């Protein structure tokens, strides 16, 4: 993560490895996946759920960025992710998923994410996109953000992504 990102107001870095980053900005959890995820990543995600709700008790949003180097998780991690989603989705107001890359990789990642969400029987509004601004606008809309807060969330996404 860059020094500029460390200085952003209301940004809490929960964990960062070469494979992933989990942070919370206000009541939005941001997850950047650039390699393999594991049970430690899922524990950080659960912590992010709680930290986002500490900021705003009525609900939170999630922005997940799956970079080109992201790997498909093994079946046991996919099952654990689905169970975690079931346990936490009642407070999740909206999620944006940004899939980096194109072609077979992007198609495969979209299918895996759709599978996890389907197994969790999720009714959470979700948007898959390739654009950070569109992702920020979608989650911001679900959280009732004004344009200034959407711009702030977009800036956080840009800064976190550029620092990887």
DAHUCOR-V842288 format. One record per residue. N is the residue number from 1. RES is the residue in one letter. PSI is psi in radians with two decimals (none if undefined). Layout:
BEGIN
N_RES_PSI / N_RES_PSI
END
This chain:
BEGIN
1_X_2.49 / 2_X_2.83 / 3_X_-0.65 / 4_X_-0.72 / 5_X_-0.63 / 6_X_-0.43 / 7_X_-0.06 / 8_X_2.39 / 9_X_2.54 / 10_X_0.43 / 11_X_2.21 / 12_X_1.98 / 13_X_2.05 / 14_X_-0.55 / 15_X_2.53 / 16_X_2.28 / 17_X_3.03 / 18_X_-0.36 / 19_X_-0.51 / 20_X_2.91 / 21_X_2.43 / 22_X_2.17 / 23_X_2.85 / 24_X_2.28 / 25_X_2.04 / 26_X_-2.06 / 27_X_0.64 / 28_X_2.16 / 29_X_2.33 / 30_X_2.21 / 31_X_2.17 / 32_X_2.12 / 33_X_2.05 / 34_X_0.10 / 35_X_-2.36 / 36_X_2.49 / 37_X_2.74 / 38_X_-3.04 / 39_X_-0.48 / 40_X_-0.70 / 41_X_-0.77 / 42_X_-0.65 / 43_X_-0.70 / 44_X_-0.65 / 45_X_-0.72 / 46_X_-0.71 / 47_X_-0.72 / 48_X_-0.70 / 49_X_-0.85 / 50_X_-0.72 / 51_X_-0.70 / 52_X_-0.67 / 53_X_-0.44 / 54_X_-0.61 / 55_X_-0.76 / 56_X_1.91 / 57_X_-0.31 / 58_X_-0.23 / 59_X_2.99 / 60_X_2.98 / 61_X_2.90 / 62_X_2.38 / 63_X_2.10 / 64_X_2.20 / 65_X_1.97 / 66_X_1.81 / 67_X_2.94 / 68_X_-0.54 / 69_X_-0.02 / 70_X_2.49 / 71_X_2.63 / 72_X_2.20 / 73_X_2.66 / 74_X_2.82 / 75_X_-0.69 / 76_X_-0.58 / 77_X_-0.67 / 78_X_-0.74 / 79_X_-0.77 / 80_X_-0.70 / 81_X_-0.71 / 82_X_-0.74 / 83_X_-0.70 / 84_X_-0.74 / 85_X_-0.76 / 86_X_-0.69 / 87_X_-0.44 / 88_X_-0.22 / 89_X_-0.29 / 90_X_-0.37 / 91_X_-0.01 / 92_X_2.09 / 93_X_-0.44 / 94_X_2.65 / 95_X_2.37 / 96_X_2.42 / 97_X_2.15 / 98_X_2.10 / 99_X_1.98 / 100_X_2.70 / 101_X_-3.03 / 102_X_-3.08 / 103_X_-2.47 / 104_X_-0.75 / 105_X_-0.93 / 106_X_-0.72 / 107_X_-0.75 / 108_X_-0.78 / 109_X_-0.71 / 110_X_-0.71 / 111_X_-0.74 / 112_X_-0.81 / 113_X_-0.74 / 114_X_-0.69 / 115_X_-0.78 / 116_X_-0.79 / 117_X_-0.69 / 118_X_-0.75 / 119_X_-0.54 / 120_X_-0.06 / 121_X_0.81 / 122_X_2.43 / 123_X_0.26 / 124_X_2.29 / 125_X_2.27 / 126_X_2.47 / 127_X_2.22 / 128_X_2.30 / 129_X_2.99 / 130_X_0.12 / 131_X_2.21 / 132_X_-0.72 / 133_X_-0.77 / 134_X_-0.68 / 135_X_-0.80 / 136_X_-0.72 / 137_X_-0.73 / 138_X_-0.90 / 139_X_-0.74 / 140_X_-0.72 / 141_X_-0.75 / 142_X_-0.43 / 143_X_-0.03 / 144_X_0.43 / 145_X_2.54 / 146_X_3.08 / 147_X_-0.62 / 148_X_-0.72 / 149_X_-0.60 / 150_X_-0.77 / 151_X_-0.71 / 152_X_-0.77 / 153_X_-0.75 / 154_X_-0.77 / 155_X_-0.70 / 156_X_-0.77 / 157_X_-0.78 / 158_X_-0.79 / 159_X_-0.79 / 160_X_-0.74 / 161_X_-0.67 / 162_X_-0.37 / 163_X_0.04 / 164_X_none
END
